[in-house]
Amino acid sequence: MKQEVLAWLQQWFRNKSRKVEGDLTKLASVDYLSAGYVDSHGTVELIVELEKHFGIVFSIEGYEDPRFLTVGGLAEIVESLRAAQ
C-alpha cells in the first residue's frame, strides 16, 4: 500500500511544483521543503489533501516525526495512520 501513497504524493508534487521534473522515483528521498518543492502554505495544502484523500488525521506527533520532511517518509506516516484507523 505504501506504493499507492507514494504514487499519489509523486503526482501531487508534479502537479503543484514547477521544480519537480523527470524521474519521480528519486523524489522519495528528497527533503521537499529544502528543495523548494513547496513552501509552508503548500505544506498545509498537502496535509489537507492527504487527510481528505486517504481518510486520515495528522496529529502533532506526525508533524514532529523526522520522516515528515521526505516524500518517502511522509508516505510511511500516511500508511501508519491508515493502518491505525
C-alpha positions in Angstrom: 0.0 0.0 0.0 2.9 2.4 0.5 3.4 2.4 -3.2 -0.1 3.7 -3.7 0.6 6.6 -1.3 4.0 7.2 -2.8 2.5 7.4 -6.3 -0.2 9.8 -5.1 2.5 12.0 -3.5 4.7 12.0 -6.6 1.7 13.0 -8.7 0.7 15.7 -6.2 4.2 17.2 -6.3 4.4 17.0 -10.0 1.1 18.9 -10.3 1.9 21.5 -7.6 5.6 22.3 -8.1 7.4 23.6 -11.2 10.6 22.3 -9.7 9.7 18.6 -9.9 10.7 17.2 -13.2 11.9 14.0 -14.7 12.3 10.7 -12.8 10.0 10.8 -9.8 11.5 7.7 -8.2 14.2 9.9 -6.8 11.6 12.1 -5.1 11.0 9.6 -2.3 14.3 10.6 -0.5 14.2 14.4 -1.2 13.5 16.9 1.6 10.7 18.6 -0.2 10.9 21.8 1.9 14.6 22.3 1.5 14.4 21.5 -2.2 11.8 24.3 -2.6 9.1 22.0 -4.0 6.6 23.6 -1.6 6.5 26.4 0.9 4.7 26.5 4.2 1.4 27.2 2.5 1.9 24.3 0.1 2.7 22.0 3.0 -0.6 22.9 4.7 -2.4 22.3 1.4 -0.6 18.9 1.0 -1.6 17.8 4.5 -5.3 18.8 3.9 -5.4 16.9 0.7 -3.7 13.9 2.2 -6.2 13.8 5.0 -9.1 14.1 2.7 -7.9 11.6 0.1 -6.7 8.9 2.5 -9.3 9.5 5.3 -6.6 10.2 7.9 -5.9 12.9 10.5 -2.4 14.1 11.2 -1.5 14.7 14.9 1.2 17.0 16.2 3.4 13.9 16.5 3.1 13.4 12.8 4.5 16.9 12.1 7.3 16.3 14.5 8.3 13.0 13.0 11.6 13.4 11.1 10.2 11.3 8.3 7.7 14.1 7.7 10.3 16.0 5.7 10.8 13.5 2.9 8.2 12.2 0.4 9.1 8.6 1.3 8.9 9.3 5.0 5.6 11.1 4.5 4.2 8.0 2.7 5.3 5.8 5.7 3.5 8.1 8.1 0.3 8.1 6.0 0.4 4.3 5.8 0.8 4.0 9.6 -2.1 6.4 10.1 -4.2 4.3 7.7 -3.3 1.1 9.5 -4.2 2.6 12.9 -7.8 3.6 11.8 
